[in-house]
């Protein structure tokens, strides 16, 4: 059994590859407690893996800790997939391929294998990334904006009144439309509005250019974002891990 791992900015996510089917998906948060998260991750593995492959965007220290824990517990090494110029039919659209995050590359590769037509891949995580895949699997570039938590933290850190009122407010009432009626709900609705307006604007630009892409959502806030979009979107919670599987099969290792 091969273990596939996505070490992201906030969470360690994983699933087991059983003949091309991803099973036993799970995750732990590592923000502010990396050692504890690695121990929890090891303890939650449903079955002993025979091999392990990961994508890591959380820095070398956490990647090393995960690798050492797997070696100590199961006696297996951990290999890391990386961004490359091509992977099978998919071509990297960045001028310097290595500058494209390996998790984004994994999601792009997986998206093409799933739909094999133009697509817009949105990963709603700590940062929200949007990548465009054109005809024949050609990545055309993307955009990056802060995610929900980052935007909320920025407002709290850089203002005095908002953070004070936000902590004392009644929160967001989903029945009151898209505007807030207290400081907390105004902040939360504003952040959501910025995110889905960005995605909708990108899709509109693609549509105006004659492309009607498949819209594919992944990441921790995907379910929150999906119903707000003007365009139909499909949720693929394991998209990055699917991409790790494809990258490993193509030998795209560090």
N, C-alpha and C positions, 0 to 999 in steps of 0.2 A: 504494500500500500504506500503510495507516494503522498506526502503531505505538502500542500501548497499554502504559502503564507504571504500575506500582504501586510508589511510593517509600515503603517501610515503615520501621519503627523500626530494623530490622537489615539489610534487604536491598533492593536494587532488582530488581524482577521485571518481565518484559515478555513480550509476544507480539505477533504481527502479525495484523491482521484481514484475512482474505482472504474476502470475500463472506459474512461472518457466521461463518466458521470461524477459530478461533485457531490459528495455526501458529508454529513456531520459538520455543517458550517457553524462557526461560532466566532466570538470576538471578546476581547478584554480591552479596557481603556488603560493606557499607560501614562497619561498626562500627570506629571508630578510624582509618579511612583513606578519607575521603570522596573526596578528589581522585583517588586511585588507583582507587577503585571506579568513578567516573564515566568515567575513561579506559578502564578494562576494559570497561565497558558499551558504550561507543561502538565499541570495537574488535571486540566480539563480535556486533554486529548483522549478521544474515545477508544482508540486502538494504538498499539505501538507501530509507528511508521517504519518502513524499510528504507525510505529515502525522503529527502526534503528539499524543496526549492522555494526561494523567496524573492519578492521584490521589496526593496527597502528605500524609503525616502525620509526616514526619521533619524538618519545619521549613523555613522559607523559604530558608535558605542552600543547602541541598542541592537544593531545587527549582530555585533560580536557576542553580546549577552545571550541572544536567542540561539546563536550557533553553539556556544559553549554549553548551554542548558540541554540542547538536543544531544550533543555528544556525550555529556555526562549521564543523562537518563537512559538514552536508547543506543548509544554507541554509533550514531550515524553523523555524517557530515552534512553541512548545509551549503548549498550552492545558490548564488544570487544571479538572477537574470538582469540584463542591462538593456538600455536603448541602443539600437543599431540603425544603420542606414535603411535596411530592408528586413522584412521577416516574411518569407514566402511571397505572397502576392502583394503585401502591403509595403508602401514606400513612405519613409519618413519625410515630412515636409519642412522640417527645420533646416536652416542653412548650416548649422552645426548640430548634427544629430544628437550628440550627447547632452545638449542643453534641454532637450525634451525629457521631462520627468519619466522615470522608468514605469511608474504606475499609470501615467497617462498613455505611454506607449503600449503597455499591456492592454489597457481598455480599448485603445484604437484597434489593435490587432484582433482582439476578441470580437469587437463590434463588426468588423469586416467579415470574419468567418461566420457570424450569425446571420447577417442580412445580405451581404454581397451586393449592396447598392449604396448610393450616396447616403451618408448618415451624419447626424450631429450627436456627438457623445458628450453628455454633461455629467461630471462627477461633482456632486454636491457634498463636499467634505469640509475640512478646516478652511481650505480655499475652494472656490467653485471654479472648475475649469471647463471650458467648452472647446471641443475639437471637431473640425470638419473633415470628413472623408469624402472624396470625390469618386468619380468613375474609376474603375480598375484598381481600387484600393489605394489611391494616392491621397495621403494626408495633406491637407491644404493649409494647415496652421490652426491657431486657436487663440483664445483669450483667457485671462485669469483675473478673477475678482475675489475680494475677501468673502469668506463664508459667513453664515449667520452669527456664530460665536465671535469671530474676529471683528465684525462690524459692531456688534453690541459692546464688546470690550473697548473698542476704540472710542465710542461715544461716552462710555462711562469714565474712561481714563482722561479724556481731553475736554470734558465739560464738568462744571460743578453742579449746576441746577438739575441737569438731566439725571445724573446718577443719584442725587438725593431724592428727587421726586419719584424716579423709577422704582426705588426700593420701597416706597410707601404707597404705591398705586394699587389699584384693584386688579391689575392684569388685563389680559386681552379677552374681550368678549367676541367669540366668532360670529355672533349673530348681528353685529353692528356694521357689517360691510368692510370696506377696505381702509377706512380711516379710523384712528383711535380716539377714544374719549377719556383717556387718562394718559399720563406720561409713559407708563410701561407699554400700554397697548399701541400708543403712537409710535414708539421706537420699534416694537416688534413688527407692526404692520408696515412701517416704512422700510425696514430691512428686507422683509419678504417682497415688498413692492419693487425695490431696487433689483432684487435677484430675478424675479420672474419677468420683469420688464426688460432686463438685459437679455435673457434667453429669448423672449418673444421677438425682440428687435433683431437678434441674429437670425432667427428663423425667417422673419419677414424679408431680410436682405437676401437670403438664399432663395426664397420663393420668387422674389422680384427678378432674380437673375435666371429664373427658369428651372431651379432645382427644388424638388420637394423631398427633402431628406427624411429618412427614418430618424426619429428622435428617441435616443436611448439614455435613460437616467440610471445613475448609480450613486453610491456614497450615502453617508449617514443621514443626510437631510433630504434625500430623493423623494421619499413618500410625502414629506411636507410640501415640497415644491411642485410635484406632479399635478395635483388638482387645480393649481392656480394658473397653469400655462394655458394659453389660448389654443395651442396646437396639441393634437394627440401625442402622447409619449408613453413608452413602455419602460417599466422598471426592471432592471437587471441587477439585483443586489450583489451577485457574485461575478460581475463583469471583469474586474481586475484579476481575480483568481483564475477565471477562464483564460485570460490573456497570459498569465504566468504559465499555464499548462502549454499553450501554443508556443511561447517563447522557449520553454525548456525543450520541447520536441524539436525545435529548429536549432538548438544548441547555442542560443544567445546568452551565454554566460559571461560573467566578469573574468 
